Amino acid sequence: MSIQLGQKAPDFTLYNTDKEQVILSNLKGKNVLLLFFPFAFTGTCTKELCSTRDNLSVYQGLNAEVFGISVDSPHSLKRFKEDLNLNFPLLSDFNKDVSTAYDTIYDTFSLGLKGVSKRSAFVIDKEGLVRYAEVLENASEIPNFEAIQNCLKELK
């Protein structure tokens, strides 16, 4: 079932690239931007996350914590983060639990790969409610960052 605006965001615990747990419910009181992406080291993912890196001050100014999430291993994500000099956490959903909970997972992706995260964006407000949800079927598209920023401005 797809995520509906106004619903409580599914809670999760994932590991970041420093092998530290990130628990969504512990972020209550802050707005959160979750950016699911298919794979590290691919063209569109690199473009999306570098754009986010270059605009991180905008999101911080809107009291938002930003997280990138993919089904890559923490080790792969650590290298990806280092190579791109990303300034926000990447979280490993290697077991695909969170991508499944957010209904943002391909049954079958390119090359017949199964269980890859769809490129998507979710804004979660300070109370843990979903205020923006965009799930893209076409992995070569990127989320509407202008709409995301407008949503965060309304929550500030």
Secondary structure as a PSIPRED ss2 file (coil, helix, strand):
# PSIPRED VFORMAT (PSIPRED V4.0)

   1 M C   1.000  0.000  0.000
   2 S C   1.000  0.000  0.000
   3 I C   1.000  0.000  0.000
   4 Q C   1.000  0.000  0.000
   5 L C   1.000  0.000  0.000
   6 G C   1.000  0.000  0.000
   7 Q C   1.000  0.000  0.000
   8 K E   0.000  0.000  1.000
   9 A C   1.000  0.000  0.000
  10 P C   1.000  0.000  0.000
  11 D C   1.000  0.000  0.000
  12 F C   1.000  0.000  0.000
  13 T E   0.000  0.000  1.000
  14 L E   0.000  0.000  1.000
  15 Y E   0.000  0.000  1.000
  16 N E   0.000  0.000  1.000
  17 T C   1.000  0.000  0.000
  18 D C   1.000  0.000  0.000
  19 K C   1.000  0.000  0.000
  20 E C   1.000  0.000  0.000
  21 Q E   0.000  0.000  1.000
  22 V E   0.000  0.000  1.000
  23 I E   0.000  0.000  1.000
  24 L H   0.000  1.000  0.000
  25 S H   0.000  1.000  0.000
  26 N H   0.000  1.000  0.000
  27 L H   0.000  1.000  0.000
  28 K C   1.000  0.000  0.000
  29 G C   1.000  0.000  0.000
  30 K C   1.000  0.000  0.000
  31 N E   0.000  0.000  1.000
  32 V E   0.000  0.000  1.000
  33 L E   0.000  0.000  1.000
  34 L E   0.000  0.000  1.000
  35 L E   0.000  0.000  1.000
  36 F E   0.000  0.000  1.000
  37 F C   1.000  0.000  0.000
  38 P C   1.000  0.000  0.000
  39 F C   1.000  0.000  0.000
  40 A C   1.000  0.000  0.000
  41 F C   1.000  0.000  0.000
  42 T C   1.000  0.000  0.000
  43 G H   0.000  1.000  0.000
  44 T H   0.000  1.000  0.000
  45 C H   0.000  1.000  0.000
  46 T H   0.000  1.000  0.000
  47 K H   0.000  1.000  0.000
  48 E H   0.000  1.000  0.000
  49 L H   0.000  1.000  0.000
  50 C H   0.000  1.000  0.000
  51 S H   0.000  1.000  0.000
  52 T H   0.000  1.000  0.000
  53 R H   0.000  1.000  0.000
  54 D H   0.000  1.000  0.000
  55 N C   1.000  0.000  0.000
  56 L H   0.000  1.000  0.000
  57 S H   0.000  1.000  0.000
  58 V H   0.000  1.000  0.000
  59 Y H   0.000  1.000  0.000
  60 Q H   0.000  1.000  0.000
  61 G H   0.000  1.000  0.000
  62 L C   1.000  0.000  0.000
  63 N C   1.000  0.000  0.000
  64 A E   0.000  0.000  1.000
  65 E E   0.000  0.000  1.000
  66 V E   0.000  0.000  1.000
  67 F E   0.000  0.000  1.000
  68 G E   0.000  0.000  1.000
  69 I E   0.000  0.000  1.000
  70 S E   0.000  0.000  1.000
  71 V C   1.000  0.000  0.000
  72 D C   1.000  0.000  0.000
  73 S C   1.000  0.000  0.000
  74 P H   0.000  1.000  0.000
  75 H H   0.000  1.000  0.000
  76 S H   0.000  1.000  0.000
  77 L H   0.000  1.000  0.000
  78 K H   0.000  1.000  0.000
  79 R H   0.000  1.000  0.000
  80 F H   0.000  1.000  0.000
  81 K H   0.000  1.000  0.000
  82 E H   0.000  1.000  0.000
  83 D H   0.000  1.000  0.000
  84 L H   0.000  1.000  0.000
  85 N C   1.000  0.000  0.000
  86 L C   1.000  0.000  0.000
  87 N C   1.000  0.000  0.000
  88 F C   1.000  0.000  0.000
  89 P C   1.000  0.000  0.000
  90 L E   0.000  0.000  1.000
  91 L E   0.000  0.000  1.000
  92 S E   0.000  0.000  1.000
  93 D C   1.000  0.000  0.000
  94 F C   1.000  0.000  0.000
  95 N C   1.000  0.000  0.000
  96 K C   1.000  0.000  0.000
  97 D H   0.000  1.000  0.000
  98 V H   0.000  1.000  0.000
  99 S H   0.000  1.000  0.000
 100 T H   0.000  1.000  0.000
 101 A H   0.000  1.000  0.000
 102 Y C   1.000  0.000  0.000
 103 D C   1.000  0.000  0.000
 104 T C   1.000  0.000  0.000
 105 I E   0.000  0.000  1.000
 106 Y E   0.000  0.000  1.000
 107 D C   1.000  0.000  0.000
 108 T C   1.000  0.000  0.000
 109 F C   1.000  0.000  0.000
 110 S H   0.000  1.000  0.000
 111 L H   0.000  1.000  0.000
 112 G H   0.000  1.000  0.000
 113 L C   1.000  0.000  0.000
 114 K C   1.000  0.000  0.000
 115 G C   1.000  0.000  0.000
 116 V E   0.000  0.000  1.000
 117 S E   0.000  0.000  1.000
 118 K C   1.000  0.000  0.000
 119 R C   1.000  0.000  0.000
 120 S E   0.000  0.000  1.000
 121 A E   0.000  0.000  1.000
 122 F E   0.000  0.000  1.000
 123 V E   0.000  0.000  1.000
 124 I E   0.000  0.000  1.000
 125 D C   1.000  0.000  0.000
 126 K C   1.000  0.000  0.000
 127 E C   1.000  0.000  0.000
 128 G C   1.000  0.000  0.000
 129 L E   0.000  0.000  1.000
 130 V E   0.000  0.000  1.000
 131 R E   0.000  0.000  1.000
 132 Y E   0.000  0.000  1.000
 133 A E   0.000  0.000  1.000
 134 E E   0.000  0.000  1.000
 135 V E   0.000  0.000  1.000
 136 L C   1.000  0.000  0.000
 137 E C   1.000  0.000  0.000
 138 N C   1.000  0.000  0.000
 139 A C   1.000  0.000  0.000
 140 S C   1.000  0.000  0.000
 141 E C   1.000  0.000  0.000
 142 I C   1.000  0.000  0.000
 143 P C   1.000  0.000  0.000
 144 N C   1.000  0.000  0.000
 145 F H   0.000  1.000  0.000
 146 E H   0.000  1.000  0.000
 147 A H   0.000  1.000  0.000
 148 I H   0.000  1.000  0.000
 149 Q H   0.000  1.000  0.000
 150 N H   0.000  1.000  0.000
 151 C H   0.000  1.000  0.000
 152 L H   0.000  1.000  0.000
 153 K H   0.000  1.000  0.000
 154 E H   0.000  1.000  0.000
 155 L H   0.000  1.000  0.000
 156 K C   1.000  0.000  0.000
